[in-house]
Amino acid sequence: MLEAGARAPEFELANDQGGETTLSELLQNGPLILYFYPADFTPGCTKEACSIRDIHNDIQSVGLQVAGISPQDADSHQRFRDEYDLPFTLLSDPEKVAIKMYDVDGPFGVGVRRATFLINQDRTIQDAIMADVRVGRHEEFIKKAVILRETAGFGSDD
């Protein structure tokens, strides 16, 4: 897994809306929470996606963006996003291009490790976590990023 301080590799992947999305495009409006997950519609991945959905307003309020990457195709991502009302982009990486660049490929090339990265607009990885089965650690990681941004003076003044 890429560590804090490393430069986040650029990628271009199919998105859940039928187009293509690059890392640079995701970073245009602010720092990015980029999370990798094994598969749409599995219990752990559904729990993780819904936990991010449930705090998405807090995430956006401090200027953070969110995107998820897994190997399923764009159609699967669109169905997953629609079924669970996910307000963030899901990217399809069936060839595991980005998955390998971020060093989150599963053991012996099987599956995908559950990892979350906080990436600054200059493509520097500010922080990262890997926890394959402890899904709650990813939500804690994201909440911590939100609190740190609030403390640093980012966010709405309401």
N, C-alpha and C positions, 0 to 999 in steps of 0.2 A: 504494500500500500504506500502511495506517495505520502510523505510526511510534511508537517508544517514547514514553511520556508521554501518548499519546492515550487517550481513554476508549473501551473496547471496546463496540461497539453491541450492544444486546440483540437476540436473535432467538428464534424458535420454529420448529423444523424437525422433520420426520418422522425417527424413528430406526430403526435396524435391527431393533428388537424389535416394531415395529408401533404404537408410540406417538409422542408428541411430546416434545421436549426443548428447554428454554430455556437460554440462557447462564447465567442465575442458578442454575438447577438444577445445571448442571455445576460451578459455582463453590462450591456448598454445602460440599463436603468438602475444599476447598483450592484453591490456584492451579491454573491449567489450561494445558496445552500444547494449543493448538488449531491443527490443521494442515489446509490446503486442498490438494487434489490433483486432477489432471485426471479420472481414470477408474479404476474398479475393473478388476482383471484385466490391466491393461497392465504391461509389464515394469518400467518405472520406478516406478510406483505400488505394484506388488506388492513390489518390493525395499524401498521406503520403509516400507510397512506392516509388513513382516516385520522390518525393523531396529528399529522401535519396539516390536514384540512381543517381540523378543529382549532388550531392556533394560527391559521394562515393570516387572519386579520392582524394579529400581533406581529407576525413576521413582516408583513407589508408595511405596517405602521412605522417601522424603523428602517425602511428602505431596502430590505432584503428581498431577493427573488428566490424562487424554488423551482427545481426541475428534478425529475426522477429518470433513471436509466435502467433498463433491463433488456434481456434478449428477445422478448416477444415482439411480434410485428405491430405496426401502427394500428391495425384494426382491433387487435386485442387491447391495446392501450386506450383506444377511443371508447370501447365498451366498458373497460375498467373505470375510466374517468367518468363516463356518463352514469354508470350504475352507482358510484359512490360520491358523485357530485364533487369531484376533485378540481380545485380552482388553480391548478398549476400544470405546467407542461410535462408530458411523459415522452421520453425519447426511446426509439427502438434501435437496439444494437445487436441484431442476430449474428453478425460476424464477430462480435466481441471486440471491435476495434477500440472504442473508448474504454471498455472494461479492462482490456490488456494494458492500455496506456496508463491507466490509473492503478494498475497492479492489484485489481480486485477480482481476477479470475479465480474460480473455485479450484480446489485441490485436483491436480492432474487434469486441469482444463474442464472439469465438470462443474456446472452451475456457476453462480456468482456469489461473491462474498457480500454481506450487508455492510455497506460503508457510507459515511456521510462526510462531506467536505464543505468547509466554509472558504470560499474563494473571493479574494478582493478583486476590484475592477482592473488592477494591473496584472491579473492572473496569478498572483501569489497565493498559495494555499496558506491561510491564516491558522487553520486548525483542522483536525480530522479525527474520526473515530471509526473503529471497526468492531462490530459486535454482531455475530451471526444469529444468535438465538435470543439475546436479550434486547428485544425490540424497543423497550422503554428507554434504553440508554441513548437511542437516537433522538427521541423526543426531548430528553433531558439536555442533550447536546445543543439542540436547536433553541430550546428555551434559554439556555445560558448565553447563546449568541445574541438573542433578542435583548436580554437584560444588559449585556455588555454594550450593545449599541445604544440602548436607552441611557445608560450611565454616561456614555460618551457624548450625549446631546443629540443623537439622531432620533427622529420620530416626530409625530404630530404634537402640536401644542394645545390640543383640546383637553 
